[in-house]
Amino acid sequence: MNTATELVTSTLANFLNIYFYLLIVRILLTWFPTVEWMNQVQSFLSPITDPYLNIFRSFIPPLGGMDLSPILAILVLQVVVGLLGGGSI
């Protein structure tokens, strides 16, 4: 590969790694909905992470109030990062 392609690929892989951690934080925040300061963090992360999560929510319905779509979303993100050669998350 040439240098420009490697730069774009590694930059995209790094971005997806950061996005992975944003997803994890967003998912963990849903476990503590009553803590007041978390609403500020969640209101920041929701517009960033929900469009991606909504893709998977559209074809994986909530099962008894439990949303399993983040599991598939994270798995797909890890596969894409692996294909880009960005290493494991």
HTML snippet that shows the backbone in 3Dmol.js (N, CA, C, O; Angstrom):
<script src="https://3Dmol.org/build/3Dmol-min.js"></script>
<div id="view" style="width:600px;height:400px;position:relative"></div>
<script>
const pdb = `
ATOM      1  N   MET A   1       0.834  -1.181   0.000  1.00  0.00           N
ATOM      2  CA  MET A   1       0.000   0.000   0.000  1.00  0.00           C
ATOM      3  C   MET A   1       0.877   1.242   0.000  1.00  0.00           C
ATOM      4  O   MET A   1       1.997   1.246   0.510  1.00  0.00           O
ATOM      5  N   ASN A   2       0.336   2.275  -0.579  1.00  0.00           N
ATOM      6  CA  ASN A   2       1.093   3.520  -0.534  1.00  0.00           C
ATOM      7  C   ASN A   2       0.808   4.257   0.769  1.00  0.00           C
ATOM      8  O   ASN A   2      -0.088   3.884   1.526  1.00  0.00           O
ATOM      9  N   THR A   3       1.563   5.280   1.011  1.00  0.00           N
ATOM     10  CA  THR A   3       1.501   5.993   2.281  1.00  0.00           C
ATOM     11  C   THR A   3       0.152   6.666   2.507  1.00  0.00           C
ATOM     12  O   THR A   3      -0.348   6.669   3.632  1.00  0.00           O
ATOM     13  N   ALA A   4      -0.440   7.228   1.479  1.00  0.00           N
ATOM     14  CA  ALA A   4      -1.726   7.914   1.625  1.00  0.00           C
ATOM     15  C   ALA A   4      -2.825   6.927   2.005  1.00  0.00           C
ATOM     16  O   ALA A   4      -3.655   7.219   2.866  1.00  0.00           O
ATOM     17  N   THR A   5      -2.833   5.780   1.375  1.00  0.00           N
ATOM     18  CA  THR A   5      -3.830   4.760   1.690  1.00  0.00           C
ATOM     19  C   THR A   5      -3.662   4.258   3.116  1.00  0.00           C
ATOM     20  O   THR A   5      -4.646   4.078   3.833  1.00  0.00           O
ATOM     21  N   GLU A   6      -2.427   4.032   3.526  1.00  0.00           N
ATOM     22  CA  GLU A   6      -2.166   3.593   4.892  1.00  0.00           C
ATOM     23  C   GLU A   6      -2.604   4.643   5.907  1.00  0.00           C
ATOM     24  O   GLU A   6      -3.140   4.304   6.962  1.00  0.00           O
ATOM     25  N   LEU A   7      -2.380   5.908   5.593  1.00  0.00           N
ATOM     26  CA  LEU A   7      -2.768   6.993   6.484  1.00  0.00           C
ATOM     27  C   LEU A   7      -4.282   7.045   6.644  1.00  0.00           C
ATOM     28  O   LEU A   7      -4.790   7.166   7.758  1.00  0.00           O
ATOM     29  N   VAL A   8      -5.000   6.953   5.530  1.00  0.00           N
ATOM     30  CA  VAL A   8      -6.463   6.988   5.578  1.00  0.00           C
ATOM     31  C   VAL A   8      -6.992   5.775   6.330  1.00  0.00           C
ATOM     32  O   VAL A   8      -7.896   5.907   7.155  1.00  0.00           O
ATOM     33  N   THR A   9      -6.447   4.610   6.062  1.00  0.00           N
ATOM     34  CA  THR A   9      -6.895   3.390   6.722  1.00  0.00           C
ATOM     35  C   THR A   9      -6.633   3.439   8.221  1.00  0.00           C
ATOM     36  O   THR A   9      -7.510   3.093   9.013  1.00  0.00           O
ATOM     37  N   SER A  10      -5.447   3.863   8.616  1.00  0.00           N
ATOM     38  CA  SER A  10      -5.143   3.905  10.048  1.00  0.00           C
ATOM     39  C   SER A  10      -5.950   4.992  10.753  1.00  0.00           C
ATOM     40  O   SER A  10      -6.346   4.814  11.905  1.00  0.00           O
ATOM     41  N   THR A  11      -6.199   6.119  10.079  1.00  0.00           N
ATOM     42  CA  THR A  11      -7.021   7.171  10.662  1.00  0.00           C
ATOM     43  C   THR A  11      -8.448   6.691  10.866  1.00  0.00           C
ATOM     44  O   THR A  11      -9.044   6.944  11.913  1.00  0.00           O
ATOM     45  N   LEU A  12      -9.001   6.001   9.876  1.00  0.00           N
ATOM     46  CA  LEU A  12     -10.351   5.467   9.995  1.00  0.00           C
ATOM     47  C   LEU A  12     -10.428   4.416  11.098  1.00  0.00           C
ATOM     48  O   LEU A  12     -11.392   4.394  11.863  1.00  0.00           O
ATOM     49  N   ALA A  13      -9.433   3.554  11.186  1.00  0.00           N
ATOM     50  CA  ALA A  13      -9.409   2.543  12.244  1.00  0.00           C
ATOM     51  C   ALA A  13      -9.324   3.197  13.615  1.00  0.00           C
ATOM     52  O   ALA A  13      -9.991   2.753  14.549  1.00  0.00           O
ATOM     53  N   ASN A  14      -8.515   4.243  13.753  1.00  0.00           N
ATOM     54  CA  ASN A  14      -8.426   4.958  15.030  1.00  0.00           C
ATOM     55  C   ASN A  14      -9.739   5.635  15.384  1.00  0.00           C
ATOM     56  O   ASN A  14     -10.154   5.616  16.543  1.00  0.00           O
ATOM     57  N   PHE A  15     -10.395   6.231  14.399  1.00  0.00           N
ATOM     58  CA  PHE A  15     -11.694   6.853  14.637  1.00  0.00           C
ATOM     59  C   PHE A  15     -12.708   5.813  15.113  1.00  0.00           C
ATOM     60  O   PHE A  15     -13.461   6.061  16.055  1.00  0.00           O
ATOM     61  N   LEU A  16     -12.726   4.662  14.466  1.00  0.00           N
ATOM     62  CA  LEU A  16     -13.672   3.613  14.855  1.00  0.00           C
ATOM     63  C   LEU A  16     -13.356   3.059  16.237  1.00  0.00           C
ATOM     64  O   LEU A  16     -14.270   2.676  16.968  1.00  0.00           O
ATOM     65  N   ASN A  17     -12.087   3.009  16.608  1.00  0.00           N
ATOM     66  CA  ASN A  17     -11.729   2.593  17.968  1.00  0.00           C
ATOM     67  C   ASN A  17     -12.264   3.589  18.995  1.00  0.00           C
ATOM     68  O   ASN A  17     -12.794   3.188  20.030  1.00  0.00           O
ATOM     69  N   ILE A  18     -12.129   4.868  18.717  1.00  0.00           N
ATOM     70  CA  ILE A  18     -12.679   5.890  19.621  1.00  0.00           C
ATOM     71  C   ILE A  18     -14.193   5.789  19.676  1.00  0.00           C
ATOM     72  O   ILE A  18     -14.788   5.903  20.748  1.00  0.00           O
ATOM     73  N   TYR A  19     -14.816   5.577  18.530  1.00  0.00           N
ATOM     74  CA  TYR A  19     -16.271   5.440  18.471  1.00  0.00           C
ATOM     75  C   TYR A  19     -16.732   4.229  19.279  1.00  0.00           C
ATOM     76  O   TYR A  19     -17.787   4.268  19.912  1.00  0.00           O
ATOM     77  N   PHE A  20     -15.950   3.165  19.258  1.00  0.00           N
ATOM     78  CA  PHE A  20     -16.250   1.974  20.057  1.00  0.00           C
ATOM     79  C   PHE A  20     -16.361   2.350  21.535  1.00  0.00           C
ATOM     80  O   PHE A  20     -17.307   1.947  22.211  1.00  0.00           O
ATOM     81  N   TYR A  21     -15.403   3.114  22.028  1.00  0.00           N
ATOM     82  CA  TYR A  21     -15.429   3.497  23.440  1.00  0.00           C
ATOM     83  C   TYR A  21     -16.584   4.441  23.746  1.00  0.00           C
ATOM     84  O   TYR A  21     -17.153   4.383  24.837  1.00  0.00           O
ATOM     85  N   LEU A  22     -16.938   5.304  22.809  1.00  0.00           N
ATOM     86  CA  LEU A  22     -18.109   6.155  22.998  1.00  0.00           C
ATOM     87  C   LEU A  22     -19.379   5.316  23.096  1.00  0.00           C
ATOM     88  O   LEU A  22     -20.260   5.607  23.905  1.00  0.00           O
ATOM     89  N   LEU A  23     -19.470   4.272  22.271  1.00  0.00           N
ATOM     90  CA  LEU A  23     -20.617   3.365  22.348  1.00  0.00           C
ATOM     91  C   LEU A  23     -20.677   2.659  23.698  1.00  0.00           C
ATOM     92  O   LEU A  23     -21.750   2.531  24.288  1.00  0.00           O
ATOM     93  N   ILE A  24     -19.546   2.210  24.176  1.00  0.00           N
ATOM     94  CA  ILE A  24     -19.509   1.512  25.464  1.00  0.00           C
ATOM     95  C   ILE A  24     -19.982   2.441  26.581  1.00  0.00           C
ATOM     96  O   ILE A  24     -20.788   2.043  27.423  1.00  0.00           O
ATOM     97  N   VAL A  25     -19.482   3.673  26.588  1.00  0.00           N
ATOM     98  CA  VAL A  25     -19.897   4.632  27.615  1.00  0.00           C
ATOM     99  C   VAL A  25     -21.392   4.898  27.509  1.00  0.00           C
ATOM    100  O   VAL A  25     -22.090   4.933  28.522  1.00  0.00           O
ATOM    101  N   ARG A  26     -21.883   5.084  26.300  1.00  0.00           N
ATOM    102  CA  ARG A  26     -23.321   5.343  26.088  1.00  0.00           C
ATOM    103  C   ARG A  26     -24.163   4.177  26.588  1.00  0.00           C
ATOM    104  O   ARG A  26     -25.199   4.387  27.218  1.00  0.00           O
ATOM    105  N   ILE A  27     -23.735   2.969  26.318  1.00  0.00           N
ATOM    106  CA  ILE A  27     -24.479   1.789  26.754  1.00  0.00           C
ATOM    107  C   ILE A  27     -24.447   1.662  28.274  1.00  0.00           C
ATOM    108  O   ILE A  27     -25.465   1.358  28.897  1.00  0.00           O
ATOM    109  N   LEU A  28     -23.291   1.892  28.863  1.00  0.00           N
ATOM    110  CA  LEU A  28     -23.186   1.811  30.319  1.00  0.00           C
ATOM    111  C   LEU A  28     -24.032   2.870  31.015  1.00  0.00           C
ATOM    112  O   LEU A  28     -24.568   2.623  32.095  1.00  0.00           O
ATOM    113  N   LEU A  29     -24.155   4.033  30.412  1.00  0.00           N
ATOM    114  CA  LEU A  29     -24.967   5.090  31.011  1.00  0.00           C
ATOM    115  C   LEU A  29     -26.444   4.731  31.072  1.00  0.00           C
ATOM    116  O   LEU A  29     -27.167   5.241  31.929  1.00  0.00           O
ATOM    117  N   THR A  30     -26.902   3.867  30.183  1.00  0.00           N
ATOM    118  CA  THR A  30     -28.311   3.467  30.222  1.00  0.00           C
ATOM    119  C   THR A  30     -28.617   2.611  31.444  1.00  0.00           C
ATOM    120  O   THR A  30     -29.783   2.449  31.802  1.00  0.00           O
ATOM    121  N   TRP A  31     -27.602   2.065  32.083  1.00  0.00           N
ATOM    122  CA  TRP A  31     -27.816   1.262  33.284  1.00  0.00           C
ATOM    123  C   TRP A  31     -28.093   2.116  34.511  1.00  0.00           C
ATOM    124  O   TRP A  31     -28.619   1.618  35.506  1.00  0.00           O
ATOM    125  N   PHE A  32     -27.741   3.408  34.450  1.00  0.00           N
ATOM    126  CA  PHE A  32     -27.896   4.310  35.585  1.00  0.00           C
ATOM    127  C   PHE A  32     -28.699   5.544  35.179  1.00  0.00           C
ATOM    128  O   PHE A  32     -28.152   6.646  35.141  1.00  0.00           O
ATOM    129  N   PRO A  33     -29.983   5.377  34.876  1.00  0.00           N
ATOM    130  CA  PRO A  33     -30.760   6.509  34.351  1.00  0.00           C
ATOM    131  C   PRO A  33     -31.101   7.571  35.395  1.00  0.00           C
ATOM    132  O   PRO A  33     -31.497   8.677  35.025  1.00  0.00           O
ATOM    133  N   THR A  34     -30.962   7.274  36.671  1.00  0.00           N
ATOM    134  CA  THR A  34     -31.397   8.222  37.695  1.00  0.00           C
ATOM    135  C   THR A  34     -30.286   9.131  38.197  1.00  0.00           C
ATOM    136  O   THR A  34     -30.573  10.077  38.931  1.00  0.00           O
ATOM    137  N   VAL A  35     -29.045   8.888  37.838  1.00  0.00           N
ATOM    138  CA  VAL A  35     -27.948   9.740  38.283  1.00  0.00           C
ATOM    139  C   VAL A  35     -27.968  11.022  37.464  1.00  0.00           C
ATOM    140  O   VAL A  35     -27.894  10.988  36.235  1.00  0.00           O
ATOM    141  N   GLU A  36     -28.070  12.155  38.157  1.00  0.00           N
ATOM    142  CA  GLU A  36     -28.328  13.428  37.479  1.00  0.00           C
ATOM    143  C   GLU A  36     -27.203  13.887  36.553  1.00  0.00           C
ATOM    144  O   GLU A  36     -27.482  14.346  35.445  1.00  0.00           O
ATOM    145  N   TRP A  37     -25.960  13.778  36.966  1.00  0.00           N
ATOM    146  CA  TRP A  37     -24.863  14.292  36.138  1.00  0.00           C
ATOM    147  C   TRP A  37     -24.675  13.485  34.860  1.00  0.00           C
ATOM    148  O   TRP A  37     -24.081  13.967  33.895  1.00  0.00           O
ATOM    149  N   MET A  38     -25.177  12.269  34.858  1.00  0.00           N
ATOM    150  CA  MET A  38     -25.025  11.448  33.659  1.00  0.00           C
ATOM    151  C   MET A  38     -25.925  11.921  32.525  1.00  0.00           C
ATOM    152  O   MET A  38     -25.669  11.613  31.361  1.00  0.00           O
ATOM    153  N   ASN A  39     -26.966  12.659  32.852  1.00  0.00           N
ATOM    154  CA  ASN A  39     -27.838  13.176  31.796  1.00  0.00           C
ATOM    155  C   ASN A  39     -27.082  14.106  30.863  1.00  0.00           C
ATOM    156  O   ASN A  39     -27.354  14.127  29.663  1.00  0.00           O
ATOM    157  N   GLN A  40     -26.139  14.876  31.389  1.00  0.00           N
ATOM    158  CA  GLN A  40     -25.356  15.766  30.546  1.00  0.00           C
ATOM    159  C   GLN A  40     -24.459  14.967  29.592  1.00  0.00           C
ATOM    160  O   GLN A  40     -24.352  15.288  28.409  1.00  0.00           O
ATOM    161  N   VAL A  41     -23.829  13.941  30.118  1.00  0.00           N
ATOM    162  CA  VAL A  41     -22.959  13.109  29.287  1.00  0.00           C
ATOM    163  C   VAL A  41     -23.793  12.374  28.246  1.00  0.00           C
ATOM    164  O   VAL A  41     -23.414  12.293  27.078  1.00  0.00           O
ATOM    165  N   GLN A  42     -24.923  11.844  28.676  1.00  0.00           N
ATOM    166  CA  GLN A  42     -25.774  11.096  27.767  1.00  0.00           C
ATOM    167  C   GLN A  42     -26.359  12.004  26.687  1.00  0.00           C
ATOM    168  O   GLN A  42     -26.504  11.582  25.540  1.00  0.00           O
ATOM    169  N   SER A  43     -26.695  13.240  27.038  1.00  0.00           N
ATOM    170  CA  SER A  43     -27.232  14.156  26.029  1.00  0.00           C
ATOM    171  C   SER A  43     -26.164  14.541  25.008  1.00  0.00           C
ATOM    172  O   SER A  43     -26.491  14.906  23.878  1.00  0.00           O
ATOM    173  N   PHE A  44     -24.891  14.465  25.395  1.00  0.00           N
ATOM    174  CA  PHE A  44     -23.801  14.699  24.450  1.00  0.00           C
ATOM    175  C   PHE A  44     -23.581  13.487  23.550  1.00  0.00           C
ATOM    176  O   PHE A  44     -23.357  13.633  22.349  1.00  0.00           O
ATOM    177  N   LEU A  45     -23.646  12.287  24.137  1.00  0.00           N
ATOM    178  CA  LEU A  45     -23.335  11.071  23.381  1.00  0.00           C
ATOM    179  C   LEU A  45     -24.488  10.575  22.516  1.00  0.00           C
ATOM    180  O   LEU A  45     -24.255   9.950  21.481  1.00  0.00           O
ATOM    181  N   SER A  46     -25.715  10.839  22.920  1.00  0.00           N
ATOM    182  CA  SER A  46     -26.864  10.325  22.173  1.00  0.00           C
ATOM    183  C   SER A  46     -26.877  10.726  20.704  1.00  0.00           C
ATOM    184  O   SER A  46     -27.059   9.859  19.850  1.00  0.00           O
ATOM    185  N   PRO A  47     -26.691  12.007  20.370  1.00  0.00           N
ATOM    186  CA  PRO A  47     -26.704  12.349  18.942  1.00  0.00           C
ATOM    187  C   PRO A  47     -25.545  11.738  18.156  1.00  0.00           C
ATOM    188  O   PRO A  47     -25.624  11.599  16.936  1.00  0.00           O
ATOM    189  N   ILE A  48     -24.475  11.376  18.852  1.00  0.00           N
ATOM    190  CA  ILE A  48     -23.312  10.797  18.179  1.00  0.00           C
ATOM    191  C   ILE A  48     -23.491   9.299  17.953  1.00  0.00           C
ATOM    192  O   ILE A  48     -23.139   8.780  16.893  1.00  0.00           O
ATOM    193  N   THR A  49     -24.036   8.610  18.942  1.00  0.00           N
ATOM    194  CA  THR A  49     -24.094   7.148  18.879  1.00  0.00           C
ATOM    195  C   THR A  49     -25.444   6.598  18.416  1.00  0.00           C
ATOM    196  O   THR A  49     -25.492   5.518  17.827  1.00  0.00           O
ATOM    197  N   ASP A  50     -26.533   7.313  18.670  1.00  0.00           N
ATOM    198  CA  ASP A  50     -27.852   6.774  18.337  1.00  0.00           C
ATOM    199  C   ASP A  50     -28.089   6.527  16.846  1.00  0.00           C
ATOM    200  O   ASP A  50     -28.749   5.544  16.509  1.00  0.00           O
ATOM    201  N   PRO A  51     -27.584   7.369  15.933  1.00  0.00           N
ATOM    202  CA  PRO A  51     -27.805   7.033  14.521  1.00  0.00           C
ATOM    203  C   PRO A  51     -27.232   5.664  14.136  1.00  0.00           C
ATOM    204  O   PRO A  51     -27.857   4.920  13.380  1.00  0.00           O
ATOM    205  N   TYR A  52     -26.060   5.338  14.649  1.00  0.00           N
ATOM    206  CA  TYR A  52     -25.473   4.024  14.361  1.00  0.00           C
ATOM    207  C   TYR A  52     -26.274   2.917  15.045  1.00  0.00           C
ATOM    208  O   TYR A  52     -26.562   1.890  14.430  1.00  0.00           O
ATOM    209  N   LEU A  53     -26.635   3.121  16.309  1.00  0.00           N
ATOM    210  CA  LEU A  53     -27.405   2.097  17.026  1.00  0.00           C
ATOM    211  C   LEU A  53     -28.790   1.918  16.419  1.00  0.00           C
ATOM    212  O   LEU A  53     -29.322   0.808  16.422  1.00  0.00           O
ATOM    213  N   ASN A  54     -29.383   2.983  15.901  1.00  0.00           N
ATOM    214  CA  ASN A  54     -30.721   2.887  15.309  1.00  0.00           C
ATOM    215  C   ASN A  54     -30.748   2.001  14.071  1.00  0.00           C
ATOM    216  O   ASN A  54     -31.784   1.421  13.745  1.00  0.00           O
ATOM    217  N   ILE A  55     -29.628   1.893  13.388  1.00  0.00           N
ATOM    218  CA  ILE A  55     -29.561   0.973  12.241  1.00  0.00           C
ATOM    219  C   ILE A  55     -29.881  -0.443  12.703  1.00  0.00           C
ATOM    220  O   ILE A  55     -30.645  -1.155  12.052  1.00  0.00           O
ATOM    221  N   PHE A  56     -29.306  -0.845  13.811  1.00  0.00           N
ATOM    222  CA  PHE A  56     -29.496  -2.198  14.315  1.00  0.00           C
ATOM    223  C   PHE A  56     -30.812  -2.342  15.068  1.00  0.00           C
ATOM    224  O   PHE A  56     -31.393  -3.427  15.102  1.00  0.00           O
ATOM    225  N   ARG A  57     -31.283  -1.262  15.668  1.00  0.00           N
ATOM    226  CA  ARG A  57     -32.576  -1.293  16.359  1.00  0.00           C
ATOM    227  C   ARG A  57     -33.720  -1.454  15.372  1.00  0.00           C
ATOM    228  O   ARG A  57     -34.798  -1.917  15.744  1.00  0.00           O
ATOM    229  N   SER A  58     -33.499  -1.076  14.117  1.00  0.00           N
ATOM    230  CA  SER A  58     -34.571  -1.168  13.128  1.00  0.00           C
ATOM    231  C   SER A  58     -34.917  -2.613  12.774  1.00  0.00           C
ATOM    232  O   SER A  58     -36.044  -2.891  12.363  1.00  0.00           O
ATOM    233  N   PHE A  59     -33.964  -3.539  12.929  1.00  0.00           N
ATOM    234  CA  PHE A  59     -34.290  -4.930  12.606  1.00  0.00           C
ATOM    235  C   PHE A  59     -34.082  -5.893  13.763  1.00  0.00           C
ATOM    236  O   PHE A  59     -34.270  -7.097  13.592  1.00  0.00           O
ATOM    237  N   ILE A  60     -33.700  -5.397  14.940  1.00  0.00           N
ATOM    238  CA  ILE A  60     -33.654  -6.233  16.144  1.00  0.00           C
ATOM    239  C   ILE A  60     -34.596  -5.598  17.160  1.00  0.00           C
ATOM    240  O   ILE A  60     -34.238  -4.615  17.809  1.00  0.00           O
ATOM    241  N   PRO A  61     -35.785  -6.148  17.301  1.00  0.00           N
ATOM    242  CA  PRO A  61     -36.739  -5.539  18.234  1.00  0.00           C
ATOM    243  C   PRO A  61     -36.300  -5.759  19.682  1.00  0.00           C
ATOM    244  O   PRO A  61     -35.629  -6.745  19.987  1.00  0.00           O
ATOM    245  N   PRO A  62     -36.687  -4.827  20.588  1.00  0.00           N
ATOM    246  CA  PRO A  62     -36.377  -5.033  22.002  1.00  0.00           C
ATOM    247  C   PRO A  62     -37.106  -6.271  22.523  1.00  0.00           C
ATOM    248  O   PRO A  62     -38.291  -6.462  22.251  1.00  0.00           O
ATOM    249  N   LEU A  63     -36.415  -7.082  23.249  1.00  0.00           N
ATOM    250  CA  LEU A  63     -36.997  -8.312  23.780  1.00  0.00           C
ATOM    251  C   LEU A  63     -37.294  -8.108  25.257  1.00  0.00           C
ATOM    252  O   LEU A  63     -36.393  -8.149  26.095  1.00  0.00           O
ATOM    253  N   GLY A  64     -38.549  -7.891  25.564  1.00  0.00           N
ATOM    254  CA  GLY A  64     -38.941  -7.701  26.955  1.00  0.00           C
ATOM    255  C   GLY A  64     -38.307  -6.475  27.578  1.00  0.00           C
ATOM    256  O   GLY A  64     -37.975  -6.489  28.763  1.00  0.00           O
ATOM    257  N   GLY A  65     -38.134  -5.429  26.816  1.00  0.00           N
ATOM    258  CA  GLY A  65     -37.535  -4.207  27.324  1.00  0.00           C
ATOM    259  C   GLY A  65     -36.014  -4.204  27.285  1.00  0.00           C
ATOM    260  O   GLY A  65     -35.390  -3.206  27.648  1.00  0.00           O
ATOM    261  N   MET A  66     -35.408  -5.301  26.851  1.00  0.00           N
ATOM    262  CA  MET A  66     -33.951  -5.369  26.780  1.00  0.00           C
ATOM    263  C   MET A  66     -33.518  -5.184  25.326  1.00  0.00           C
ATOM    264  O   MET A  66     -33.953  -5.914  24.435  1.00  0.00           O
ATOM    265  N   ASP A  67     -32.658  -4.200  25.109  1.00  0.00           N
ATOM    266  CA  ASP A  67     -32.184  -3.856  23.771  1.00  0.00           C
ATOM    267  C   ASP A  67     -30.895  -4.625  23.480  1.00  0.00           C
ATOM    268  O   ASP A  67     -29.859  -4.358  24.089  1.00  0.00           O
ATOM    269  N   LEU A  68     -30.958  -5.569  22.557  1.00  0.00           N
ATOM    270  CA  LEU A  68     -29.788  -6.367  22.200  1.00  0.00           C
ATOM    271  C   LEU A  68     -29.041  -5.816  20.989  1.00  0.00           C
ATOM    272  O   LEU A  68     -28.003  -6.354  20.605  1.00  0.00           O
ATOM    273  N   SER A  69     -29.559  -4.756  20.391  1.00  0.00           N
ATOM    274  CA  SER A  69     -28.928  -4.212  19.199  1.00  0.00           C
ATOM    275  C   SER A  69     -27.507  -3.701  19.439  1.00  0.00           C
ATOM    276  O   SER A  69     -26.692  -3.794  18.520  1.00  0.00           O
ATOM    277  N   PRO A  70     -27.152  -3.162  20.623  1.00  0.00           N
ATOM    278  CA  PRO A  70     -25.756  -2.733  20.801  1.00  0.00           C
ATOM    279  C   PRO A  70     -24.745  -3.870  20.691  1.00  0.00           C
ATOM    280  O   PRO A  70     -23.598  -3.638  20.308  1.00  0.00           O
ATOM    281  N   ILE A  71     -25.147  -5.076  21.017  1.00  0.00           N
ATOM    282  CA  ILE A  71     -24.224  -6.214  20.914  1.00  0.00           C
ATOM    283  C   ILE A  71     -23.833  -6.421  19.448  1.00  0.00           C
ATOM    284  O   ILE A  71     -22.656  -6.574  19.123  1.00  0.00           O
ATOM    285  N   LEU A  72     -24.828  -6.423  18.582  1.00  0.00           N
ATOM    286  CA  LEU A  72     -24.548  -6.594  17.151  1.00  0.00           C
ATOM    287  C   LEU A  72     -23.805  -5.383  16.596  1.00  0.00           C
ATOM    288  O   LEU A  72     -22.918  -5.530  15.755  1.00  0.00           O
ATOM    289  N   ALA A  73     -24.164  -4.186  17.062  1.00  0.00           N
ATOM    290  CA  ALA A  73     -23.498  -2.968  16.597  1.00  0.00           C
ATOM    291  C   ALA A  73     -22.008  -2.996  16.942  1.00  0.00           C
ATOM    292  O   ALA A  73     -21.171  -2.631  16.117  1.00  0.00           O
ATOM    293  N   ILE A  74     -21.686  -3.421  18.143  1.00  0.00           N
ATOM    294  CA  ILE A  74     -20.284  -3.495  18.562  1.00  0.00           C
ATOM    295  C   ILE A  74     -19.553  -4.586  17.793  1.00  0.00           C
ATOM    296  O   ILE A  74     -18.399  -4.407  17.402  1.00  0.00           O
ATOM    297  N   LEU A  75     -20.214  -5.704  17.576  1.00  0.00           N
ATOM    298  CA  LEU A  75     -19.595  -6.797  16.820  1.00  0.00           C
ATOM    299  C   LEU A  75     -19.263  -6.349  15.395  1.00  0.00           C
ATOM    300  O   LEU A  75     -18.169  -6.620  14.900  1.00  0.00           O
ATOM    301  N   VAL A  76     -20.190  -5.675  14.744  1.00  0.00           N
ATOM    302  CA  VAL A  76     -19.951  -5.191  13.380  1.00  0.00           C
ATOM    303  C   VAL A  76     -18.817  -4.178  13.369  1.00  0.00           C
ATOM    304  O   VAL A  76     -17.977  -4.192  12.470  1.00  0.00           O
ATOM    305  N   LEU A  77     -18.789  -3.303  14.359  1.00  0.00           N
ATOM    306  CA  LEU A  77     -17.720  -2.308  14.448  1.00  0.00           C
ATOM    307  C   LEU A  77     -16.364  -2.975  14.619  1.00  0.00           C
ATOM    308  O   LEU A  77     -15.386  -2.547  14.007  1.00  0.00           O
ATOM    309  N   GLN A  78     -16.291  -4.006  15.433  1.00  0.00           N
ATOM    310  CA  GLN A  78     -15.036  -4.733  15.635  1.00  0.00           C
ATOM    311  C   GLN A  78     -14.588  -5.436  14.361  1.00  0.00           C
ATOM    312  O   GLN A  78     -13.395  -5.471  14.058  1.00  0.00           O
ATOM    313  N   VAL A  79     -15.525  -5.988  13.622  1.00  0.00           N
ATOM    314  CA  VAL A  79     -15.182  -6.657  12.361  1.00  0.00           C
ATOM    315  C   VAL A  79     -14.620  -5.647  11.361  1.00  0.00           C
ATOM    316  O   VAL A  79     -13.632  -5.926  10.682  1.00  0.00           O
ATOM    317  N   VAL A  80     -15.244  -4.488  11.272  1.00  0.00           N
ATOM    318  CA  VAL A  80     -14.775  -3.466  10.331  1.00  0.00           C
ATOM    319  C   VAL A  80     -13.376  -2.991  10.710  1.00  0.00           C
ATOM    320  O   VAL A  80     -12.517  -2.837   9.843  1.00  0.00           O
ATOM    321  N   VAL A  81     -13.144  -2.759  12.004  1.00  0.00           N
ATOM    322  CA  VAL A  81     -11.814  -2.346  12.451  1.00  0.00           C
ATOM    323  C   VAL A  81     -10.792  -3.438  12.147  1.00  0.00           C
ATOM    324  O   VAL A  81      -9.672  -3.138  11.734  1.00  0.00           O
ATOM    325  N   GLY A  82     -11.165  -4.697  12.346  1.00  0.00           N
ATOM    326  CA  GLY A  82     -10.273  -5.800  12.031  1.00  0.00           C
ATOM    327  C   GLY A  82      -9.957  -5.881  10.551  1.00  0.00           C
ATOM    328  O   GLY A  82      -8.822  -6.172  10.173  1.00  0.00           O
ATOM    329  N   LEU A  83     -10.949  -5.626   9.709  1.00  0.00           N
ATOM    330  CA  LEU A  83     -10.725  -5.637   8.260  1.00  0.00           C
ATOM    331  C   LEU A  83      -9.833  -4.493   7.810  1.00  0.00           C
ATOM    332  O   LEU A  83      -9.094  -4.615   6.834  1.00  0.00           O
ATOM    333  N   LEU A  84      -9.909  -3.393   8.521  1.00  0.00           N
ATOM    334  CA  LEU A  84      -9.048  -2.247   8.197  1.00  0.00           C
ATOM    335  C   LEU A  84      -7.616  -2.456   8.680  1.00  0.00           C
ATOM    336  O   LEU A  84      -6.716  -1.695   8.323  1.00  0.00           O
ATOM    337  N   GLY A  85      -7.416  -3.477   9.482  1.00  0.00           N
ATOM    338  CA  GLY A  85      -6.084  -3.732   9.986  1.00  0.00           C
ATOM    339  C   GLY A  85      -5.736  -2.860  11.176  1.00  0.00           C
ATOM    340  O   GLY A  85      -4.563  -2.629  11.468  1.00  0.00           O
ATOM    341  N   GLY A  86      -6.771  -2.373  11.866  1.00  0.00           N
ATOM    342  CA  GLY A  86      -6.547  -1.500  12.992  1.00  0.00           C
ATOM    343  C   GLY A  86      -6.305  -2.236  14.287  1.00  0.00           C
ATOM    344  O   GLY A  86      -6.268  -1.615  15.349  1.00  0.00           O
ATOM    345  N   GLY A  87      -6.141  -3.518  14.228  1.00  0.00           N
ATOM    346  CA  GLY A  87      -5.920  -4.283  15.452  1.00  0.00           C
ATOM    347  C   GLY A  87      -7.211  -4.527  16.186  1.00  0.00           C
ATOM    348  O   GLY A  87      -8.293  -4.185  15.710  1.00  0.00           O
ATOM    349  N   SER A  88      -7.085  -5.117  17.336  1.00  0.00           N
ATOM    350  CA  SER A  88      -8.276  -5.397  18.125  1.00  0.00           C
ATOM    351  C   SER A  88      -8.586  -4.194  19.005  1.00  0.00           C
ATOM    352  O   SER A  88      -7.714  -3.390  19.334  1.00  0.00           O
ATOM    353  N   ILE A  89      -9.838  -4.103  19.366  1.00  0.00           N
ATOM    354  CA  ILE A  89     -10.297  -3.002  20.197  1.00  0.00           C
ATOM    355  C   ILE A  89     -10.081  -3.356  21.646  1.00  0.00           C
ATOM    356  O   ILE A  89     -10.401  -2.561  22.530  1.00  0.00           O
TER     357      ILE A  89
END
`;
const viewer = $3Dmol.createViewer("view");
viewer.addModel(pdb, "pdb");
viewer.setStyle({}, {cartoon: {color: "spectrum"}});
viewer.zoomTo();
viewer.render();
</script>
